[in-house]
Amino acid sequence: MARRTRLLSALALAAAAALVPVQATAQPAAHQRPAPPGTPCGAPVKPASQMTVESCDSPDRIIEKAANIVPTPGQLAWQQREVTAFTHFGMNTFTDREWGSGTEDEKLFAPKAIDADQWMRAYKAAGVEQVMLTAKHHDGFVLYPSRYTDHSVALSPGSPDVVAAYVKAARKAGLKVGLYLSPSDGAELPHAWHARWVDEIRAKQAEGEPLSLPERMALEDGDRAPAGEGRFGNGSPVTERTIPTLVPGDDRAAAVRSGRLPTFRVKADDYDTYYLNQLYELFTQYGPIEELWLDGANPWSGSGITQNYDVKQWFDMVKALSPNTVVFQGPQGVRWVGNENGTARETEWSVTPHTTDPWTGLGSLPNDSTDPDIGSRDRILDPTVNYLQWYPAEADVSIRPGWFHHGNEKPKTPAQLMNLYEKSVGRNASLLLNVPPNRDGRIDDADVASLTAFGSDVRRIYGTDVRKQGPAPYTFDRIAVREDIRHGQRVERFAVEARVGGRWQRIAEGTTIGHRRILSLAAPVTATSVRVKVLESRAAPHLGATTLHLSTTP
């Protein structure tokens, strides 16, 4: 294994001095024979968002590659948008469920209004910079009038195009937009299979066996057939198709013929064609879309039906339509942090190892996303690893116990939200905070109050470095350390020291830094200077600004 590069990089934060990282000096890498010229391992390692690990790569070269994995422009912009508001709104809002069956009557979706401007005001009060709507959840109910299914708002009272209202309100509020389009789709379950499955569930219940959540929902809806055309997992052949697949009277026909709208030739089965057509609708009608969220859940996989997605065609089309869109679980996109608690690891790497090409699967991590170790040297140097990529974590959590609004639930307090912020954004992840509207089409007053107080606290604590509030000495109990991730993520261990009473004292330490690392002190410290020492790094580190903060009001 390559010897860890040990560095002693001091960033002295003098009383009135600007934060300028001192150039770090590194020990030379362990001795190794250079690769022959002309071989894949003989060329210089150049920064890239994805690299292949070659069979001839030495351990030192693999670590050098990891140190030079950098974000794409879309990923860099995404990581600077530290908090995203998730909006779970749909059929489940009106059936009081978390997961729907796909057999629901479209007329059940009947909000009194869609006050998307009110949603955005609530989100902005929390300091959110991006918002994301569930355009389609697992039940397959679509929040815009799609040409490819009747299970949509087109058959709901008033036919409200929720996606259009959402995007318009977000843009007006100056927020970036993400959309969630569930790959799993209960409305598209084959009808004959579904009827047999419901009979099996009834027999299972009669025997006193426990039922899963999807089974309970299907049983509640009885003999209603799925609302779609039976395309999910129906075993249809893979044939050549054109996206968009024009429908009778399609209003896009002239634009497609003239080339003003692009077309894509794909090889797909019925469901992949359906899904690609919906992606095409979203990106061409409602874009730009900064993040596409692809949930990996399949509620029916344990019941004998599944759909084999050809995700590379999805990724290729999204890349062609919107090059800077980051895809959750997609290549050079963003990844699940591994829990739904809104907290990241103490050691959170944005550089991850993969056994398979990230363009060919959802997620594609060799170890499960819930693993406590995602990107250590041991993981990167595992002999099964074939690819490295920039793949930062997104920490999702709901302000309420459920993801959809339920009247009997209460929101988290501002203090709880602040704790989540410091353990997500403060650990090199993005916070994806779900705040669901109610049946009236508004966000509850209690949620608004909690969001507003939370946002106020974040601005009060982290909006200003305490050193800008007066001369030294400075009192603080939070330290925010940053790497300039344009050059990658390299720091493996660091320490923070403060000059107190004329003497340097170590007051905090950590492992990874990344975009931002917040260190909370047990008690406030008063110091004249602070410095950051990088103790271990994969290559010469590039530190960003280090700032000092106080959580309590003086």
N, C-alpha and C positions, 0 to 999 in steps of 0.2 A: 504494500500500500504506500502511496505517496506520503512523504513526510508532511505534516501540517506546516504550512507557512506561518511563522510566528512574527507578529508585528507589534511594535510599540508606537502607536500613533496618538499623539497628544493633541487635543483640541482645547487650547486654553481660552477660556471665556473671561477675558479681563473685564474690569469694571465698566469701561466705556467702549471696549473694542468690538468690532464687527466679528461675526462668526465666519472665520475662514479656515477650513480644514488644513492642517499641516500635512505636507506630503509624507506618506508612509514609506518606510524602507523595509524590504522583505528579504529574508534569507533565500539563497538560491535553492531551486528545486533539487530533489534527490537526483544523484547522477544516473543517467540512463543513456543507452546508445541511441543516437538519432536514427529515425526511420529513413530508409533509402529514398532519395529524390524520386519523384514521380509516383510514389505510392500514396494511397489515401491518407496515410498517417505521416507523410513527409511535408505536407503543405502547412503553412501557418494557420493557426486557429483564428478565425475572424468572427466578430460578434454576429449573432443570429438568434432568432426567436425559437428555432428548432434545429437540432443537430442530430446526426446519426452517430452512434457509437460503433466504430469499426472494430473488426476482430483483431487488427494489429495495434489498436490504441493501447498504450501503457496506462497504468493507473494514474500517473502524473498527467498524462495528456487528457484523460477523461475528466479529471478535476479541473484542468485548464479549460476544457470545453464548458463545464458547468459554470465556471467563473465568467464565461463570455456569452452565456445565454442572456438575452436582453428582451424587453417587452416590445411588441409591435406598437405603432402609433396609437392604435385603438386601445390596446391594453394600458399603455401609459396614461392616456386620457381617462380611462375607466378607473385606474387606481387613484387618480387625483380627485375623483368623485367618491368621497369616502363613505357616504351614507345614501342608500337607495330606499325609497318607500315602495313596498310591495302592496298591491291592491288585489286582494282576493274578493271577487265580486262575480256573481253568476247565479246559476240555477240553485246551487246549494244555499245561497242566501235566503231563498224563499221556501226551501224544503227543510231548513234547519239541520242540514247535514254537513259533513266534512267531505265525504266522497259520494258522488251520485251514481246512479245505475245506468244512465243513458236511455232510460225508457220514459223519462218524465215528459209531461205535457208542456209544450212550449208556452202555453198561456199562463203557466204558474209564475213565469218570470214577469213580474208586474210592478216595478218600482214606481212610487208616486212621482218621482222626478229623478233626474240624473244631474246632481249639482256638482259636476266635476270641478268647477272653480272653487267650491268650498273645500273639496279634497285637497286641491293644490295649496290653498292657503294654510291648511292644517299641516301639510307636509313641509312647506317652506318654513313654518314656525319652528319646526324641529331641526332646521338646518340641512334638509335634504337637498341634493343636487341632481338626482335622477329618480324617476318613478317607473314602475313596471306593473302592467295590468295582465290579469289572467284572461287572455282573449279566448282560450279554450282550456277547460280543466278536464279531468279524466272522464267526466260524464259525456264529453263530446259536444256540449252545448256551446255555440259560437256567439260571441258578443258583437258580431257585425253580420250584415246580410250576405253570407257567402253564396256564391253561385253553385256550390258543390254539395250542399246539404240543406234540408228543410229544418234541421234541428238547430235553429238559430233565432235571434231576435226578430227576424223577418216575420215570424208567426206569433210573436208576443204582442200584447196590447201596445199600440202606438209604434211598433217596429223601431225601437230606439237603437241607433247605431252607437253603441257604448264606446267602441274603439275610437271612432271619429271624435266624439265629444271629449274623450280622455286625452287624445293626442293634441287636439286644439287647445284645451285648457292648459296642458303641460307646457306647450310651446309659448303660449301667452305669458305664463308664469316664469319663463326662462329656464325651464327644467329639461334635461335630457330624457329620452323615452326608451323604455324596454317593453317587450311583449313576451308573454308566456304562451306557448302553444303546445299543449300536452301531446306527446306522441301516442300515448295510450288513449283509447277512445271507446267508451262503453256504448255509445250510440251506434257504432259500426260493428258490434259483435254480430256474427252470423245468426240469423233468426232461429234456424233449426237447432243449432248448438245451444243457443240460449234457452230454448224451451226445455231441452233435455237437462240442462244444468239446473234450472229451477226445480224440476222434478227431483233431481238428486239432492238438492238442498232440503226440500221438504222431507225426503226420506231420512236424511241426516239429522234433521231436527226431531223427527219422530223417534229416532234411536237415542235421543238425548245427547248427541254429540255437540260440542261447541261450534259456533259458526263464526267465520271471519267477518270483518266489516263489509267487504264487497258482497258476501253471501247474505248478510242481514239486509242490506239495501235492496238486493235483487228480490228477496222474499217479500219485503214490504210492498214492492211494486207489483207483486203477483204475476199475472199472465200477460202484462203489457209487453209487447215486443220492442226490441231496440228501435230507436227512432230513425236510424240511418238505413244504409243500403247493404249492410252485412259485409263490409270490405276488410275488416280487421281480422287477420289470421285466417282468411277464407281459402288459402291454398291456391289462389289464382296464379296463372303463369306470368313469368317475367317476359314482357315484350317491349318493343320500341314504342315510346310514347312522346308526345310533344307537350311541353309546358310553356305557356298556359294551354290547357285543353279547352278550346272554345266551346261554349254551350250555345244552343239555339237562341238567336237574337242577341248574342254577346255584344255588349257595347264597346268592347276593345278590339273588335275584328279589324277595323280600318287601321288602327294604330299598330297592330301586329303585322298586317300585310305590308305596311309602309316601312316597317323597321323601327318606328318610334318607340315601340315596346319590344324588348328582346324576347327571343324564344330559345328553348333548351331542348335538345334531343336526349332522352334518357332511356334506360332499360329498367322497367319497374313493374311491379305487380299492381293490383287494384288499389291497395291501401297506400303504398308509397306514392302512387300517382296522385291520389286524393290529398295526401299530406303536402306534397310538393306544390300542388295547385294552391293550397291555402297559404303556404309560405309566400308564394308569388303574389297572391292578393295583398297580404299584409305589407310586403316590402314595396310594392309598386303603388299602392293606394294610400298608405299611411306613413311612409317613411319621411325622413330618415329614422332608422331604428338603431339605437346605440347598443342595445343588448338583447339577444334572443335567448330565452330561458327554455331549456329542454329537460324536463323532468324524466328521470329514468324509471319511475314507478310503473309496474304492470300489475294491476289488481287481480288479473285472471290467470297469471302464469301457473299458479298452483292448481288450477282447475282444468288444465288440459288444453288451453289455447294461448297462443302467443303470436306475435308478428315479428318477423325478421326484417329489421329496418336496414336499408342500404344508405347509411348515414353519410357516406362520402358524397353521394349525389346531393344530399341536403346541403352539406358544407360547401361544396363547389358552387351551387347556385347562389347561396347567401353571399359567398365571397365575390361572385361576379356582380351581384346586384348592389352590394353594400360592403366594400372592402374593409372598412374600419369597424364594422359590427363585431363585438365580442360575443361569443356563443358559450353559454353555460354548458359545460361538459363537452365543448367542441375544441378543435385543434387551435393552439395558441389563443385560447379563450380564457375562461375562468372555471374554477372547480368548486365543488361542494366542500365545505370545511370539515364535514364528517359528523355533524350533529345538527339538531334544530334548536339549540339553546342559545345561538347567537354568540358563541365564544370560540376563539381560535386557540391554537396550541401555544405554549410558552416558546416553543421553537417551531416557527412557521416559515417554511421555504416556499418561495415563488418559483423555484427551479425544481422540476420533478423528473424522475426517471420513468421510462415506459418500456414494456417488452414489445408492444405492437405499435404500429404507426398511428399516432393520434388522429389522423384523418380517417381512420377506418372503424372507429367505434365511439360510443358514448363513454366518456371518462377515460378509459384505457390505462388506468394506473395499475402497476403490477401488484401492489398491495392495496387493500381496501381503503377507501377514503377515510374510514373511521380509525385507521391505524394511527397510533401515537407518533410514529416516525414516517414522514412522507418523503423527505429529501436529504437525509444525512449522507455522509460519505459512504457509509456501509450500504445504503440503498443505491446510491449512484454507481458504486463499484461492483454491485452484484452481477455475476456473469450472465444473468438472463436479460439485462438491460440492453436495449438496442437503440433507444432514442432518448434525448433530453429536450425539454421545452420549457418556455416561460408559461406558468400555469398558476396564477395567484388564487388565493382562497376567498370565497364569499361566505360569510357567516349569516345564515338565515334564521329568523326568529319572528314570532308574532307578538304584538303588543298584548294580545289576549290569549287565553289557553288554546283556542281554536284558530284555524286559519280564516274561516269565514265567520261573519258576524252572528253571534248568538246572544239573545237578549239577557240571558242569565249570567253572562260572564263580565268580568271587570278588567280594565286595562292595567298594565304594569305602572308602577309609580315612576316619577322622574328619577328618583335615586336608583331604581332598578335599571332604567334605561341608561343612565350614566355608567353604571357598572358594566353593562353590555358594551357600551361604546369603548370603554377603556380596555376591555378584553377582546375586542374585535379590531377596530381601527387601531387601537394601541398595541396590537400584536401582528401587524402586517397583513390585515385582512380588510375586506370591505364589509360594512354592516348592511344587511338586507332586512329592513324592519317592516313587517307586514302590519298594515292598519286598515281593517276591512270596513267598508261602508255598510250601513244598515238597510233595511227594506224600504225606507223612505228615500234612499239615494243620497244619504248624508253620512258623515262621520260623526259618531256620538260626541256630545259635549264633553264627557269624561275623558275620552281619548284625546280630544283637542287640547284640553287643559293639561294633560300629562305631556303631550308632545311640546306644547308651548313652553312649559317650565323646563323640560329637558333641553330644548334648544337654547333657552336663555342661559342655563347653567354651562353648556358647552361653550357658548360665546364668552361668558364671564371668565371661565377658567382657562380655556385654550385660545381665546381670541387675541391675547396679548402676552408677550414675554414679560415677566416681572421686571426685567432689567430696563425696560422702557418706561417704567413708572417712577423712576427716581435713581439717585446715586447708590453705589454700593455702601454697605453690604445688602444682599438680597435674601429674602426669606421665601422658601418654596417647599413644596412637598410632592411635586410631579416634575419629571424630566422627560422631554420628548426628544428622542434621538432618531436621525434619519440617514439613510443612504441615498445617494443620487442614483436611482435605479435605472437611469438611462444607460449606465455602465454595468448593469446587472446587480445581483445580490451576492455578496462575497463574505461578509462578516459572520464568523462562527462563534466568537466569544468576545465580550467587551466588558469594561468596567467604567464606572463614573466616579470621579474623585472631586471633592470640594475642599477649598482652602478655608478652614475655620480657625479663627484665632491665630492665624499665621502658619498653621500646619495643614498639610494635605491629608485628607482622610478618605478612605473608600466608603462611599455611601450607597452604592447600588451596582449590580452587575446583571448581565443577561447573555443570551446566546445570539439568536438571529436579530437583525434589525429590519432590513427591507425598507418599504416605503415610510413606515413610521413605527417606532417602538416607544410606548409610554411606560415609564417606571414609576410606581407609586411608593413613596417613602412611608415608613411607619409613623414618623413624626416630622414636622417641619424642620428644615435646616436653614441656618443663616450663614451665608458664606460671601467672600469677596470675589472668588473665582471658581470656575468649574472646568474640568477637563474630562475628555473621553479617551480612554485607552483601548485600542483594538488589540486584543490579546491573541486571537487566532483568526485567520482569514484564508480564503482560497486563492487570493491574489491581492495585489495592492488595493486597498479599499478606497472608495470614493464616498466620503461622508457629506451629507447635506447639513442644513442648519440644525443645531441643538438649541432647544428652548427650555425655559424654566417657568413653572406655573405653580399657583397656589390655589388649592381647592376650597379653602375656608376664607370667609370674608374677614379682612384685617380689622 
